[in-house]
Amino acid sequence: MRIHILSLFPDMFSGPFSDSIIKRAIDRGLVQVELHNIRDFTSDKHHVVDDYPFGGGQGMVLKPEPVFSAVESIRGESDIPVILLTPQGRLFNQQVAAEFAAYDEVLLVCGRYEGVDERVREHLVTDEVSIGDYVLSGGELPAMVVVDAVVRHLPGALGAEEAVGEDSHSSGLLEYPQYTRPRVFRGWEVPEVLLSGNHAQIAQWREEQSLRRTLKRRPELLERADLPAEIRDLMERYREGEG
């Protein structure tokens, strides 16, 4: 997979992309991340990328010319998806990450200032995503989040291929509790079922714990999760106090 990132501050990505899973995926040739500076696509000697908004108002707006020039230069004749990181976009989640991971190539545009000229949104961008209902200084941090979540879905990026499927939100539920050695720590013991070696019981316990945790912490997730009928029945019993 090839991921292009269009930003005014490409140096921000050097740290996060130089360690851990993303670095290993790059080294293995599973993903190629290319950083592009928007200022390199300006046509004036001062490399101006922003201007005051028509109609007045606070802040500056990212000009359309350098963004169009950059995207068109990168895309050429291809139809690479152009994804704008913006608070106005659809909410980025595990399912969207899997959707993006299916692309061979994507281009992420990091907004800045008060946003981008609306013509970029209307005539250039093919998708818009937001990582949450809050405002950041720019799209660089959201782009890092998107890349990390997407790379995890690429075959070979993780040590265990089933790991992504067990992540929180992959099934619509939060992940079950995890334990490791020591068996007893400060008097707190690991649940006995996890030491039993009975994989069927362990799987059932984990499923129940995921459901309990989601009901307690993020009940709204259950309304849109595609859950089997038996899990729905179990959920109703928990809600009625039988669990």
N, C-alpha and C positions, 0 to 999 in steps of 0.2 A: 504494500500500500504506500502511496505517496501523499503526504499531507503538506500543503503550502500554507504558510501563515503570513498574512499581510499586516504589518504593524509599523507604528512610528518608533517603537522601542524594541527592536529585535534582540538586543543584548539581554533583555529580561529573561529570555528563555534558556540561556546557556546553563544556568544552574540546575533547574528542574529536569532538563533533558540530558543531563550528563551523569545521572545516577539511576540506580534501581532498574525497574522493569522497562522503562522507556529506553534507557541506554542499552540494555541487553537486547531488546528487540531491534534497535538500530544496528548494533554490532552483528546480529544474526542475519541481517538483511531482510527482516520481516516488515520493516517500515522505514521510509525515508522522509525526513522532515526538512523542508526547505523554508528558510526565513527570508522574507523580502521586506525591505525598507520602503515605505510609501514615498519618502522624500526622494528616492532615486528615480521616481517617475514624474517629478515636476519638470516644468520647462523654463522656469525663471531662475536667475542666478542666485537668488536667496532661498530657493527651495521652499517656497511658501505652500503650506498644505491646508491652511484654515483661513476663515474670513468671518466678518460680522454677519449675523443673520439678517436677512431682509425683514422689514417690519419691526426691527428693534428687539431688544431682549438681552438677557444676560449671557455671557460666555461667547464662545466661538463655535463655528460649524466646520466640519471637515469638508473641503471642497470636492466636487465631483471629478474634476479632470484627472488628478493623480490616481484616484482609485480606479477609474475606468481604464486609464492607461496601464496600470499595473495588472489588473485582472485580465485585460485583453492580451497583454504581452505574455502572461503566464499560460492562459488557456489556449491561445492560438485558435485553431479551428475546432478544438474539442468542445465538449459540453460538460466540463467539470462542474459539479455542484459548487455554488458560491454561497457560503454560509456566513451571515453577519451575526457577530456576538453583540447582543443588545438587550436591555431590560424589557423591550417590547416584544421579544421573540417568544415562541412556544417554550414551555418548560423542558429543559434538558433532563432526561432521566435514563435509566438503564436500558429501556427499550429503544430510545433514540440513539444511544451509544451503539447498540447492536445494529441499528439501521445504517448508521454512518460507517461502521466497520465493514459493511458489505460493499462499499464503494472501492474501486481501485485507486481513485484519486479524488481529493477534496481540496477546497481552498477556503480557509478561514479568514475573515476580515475582522480585524480588531477596531472597533469604534473608539473614538476619543472625544474630548471636549463635550459640547452639548449634543453630539451625535453627528451623523453624516447627512449630507445633502439628500433630500427625499428622492431625488432622481436616481441615486444609487440604489435605494431600496426598491423603487418601482421598476427600474429597467435593467438592473445588473444582478442583484441578489436573487438567489433561487430559494433560500430558506433563511429563517431567523430563529436563533435560540437564546434562551436566557438560563443561567444556572440558579436563579432564585429571585425572589421579589425584594431586591435591594439594589442600590446603585453603587458601582465601583468607579474608579477613576478612568478605566478604559477596559477594552476587551481582552487584554493580554492574560490576566489571571483566569478569566473564563475559558480562554483558548487552551491554557495549560490543563484545566480540568477536563475539557472535552477530549484533548489528545490522550490524556492518561486513561480515561474511561474507555475510549475507543480502542486503544492499543491492547488493553486487557482482553478484548474479544478476538484478537488475531490468533489463529492457530499457532502454537509454539511459543507465544509470548509469556505464558505462565508455566510454572513447573508442572502443575497438574491440569490436564485439559478440562477436568470437571469443575475446577475451582470457580470459574465465572458463573456457572449454573448454580452454585451454592451461595454466591454473594447475596447480601441483602438486596431486596427489590427485584432480583432476577425472576423469582417465582411470584412476585406480588406481595411477599411477606418479608418481614425483617429476619435476619439470620438468627439461628439458635445460639445459646451460650456456648462458649468454647473454653476448654480447660487444658492444662498441661501439667507437667511435674513442678512441684512435689504433689503427691496425692493429698497430703494434709498440709495446709499453710495457715499458721496462727490459729489453729483449731477449726478452720473452715475446710470441709472435706469435699472432694470431687463427688458428684452424684454417682451412686453405686451402679446404676444402669450402664454408665460409660465404661465401667471396668468389667462388665459381665462377659464381654466377648460375643454376646448375642446381637448380631447385626440387625435383625428384624426389630428387636426391642429398642435398640439404639436409634434406628431410623424413625420408629414411632415416637419415641421421646423427643427427638429433635423436631419432628413435625409439630408436635403439640406445643413445644416451647416456642417455636417460631410463631405459631398462632397466638399463644398467650401474650408474647412480647408485642406483637403487632396490635392486638386488641387494646393493650394497655398504653402503648406509646404512640401509635399511628393508626388509630381505628379507621380513618378516612381511606387508607390504602385498601382496605378490605372491600370497600364498595365498588372499586373498579378492577379488583384482581380477578383473574380467571381461575377460580378454585374448583376442584372436584366436589361432587355432591357430598361425599363423606366428610370433607373438611368443612363445608358449609354447615352440615349438621352439627359437627363438633363445635363450631363457632357459636351456633345458637345455644348449645348447652352451656357453654362458658358464660355467655351473656345472661343466661337465666340463673346463673349461680350454681349449676350442677357440676362445673369443672373445678 
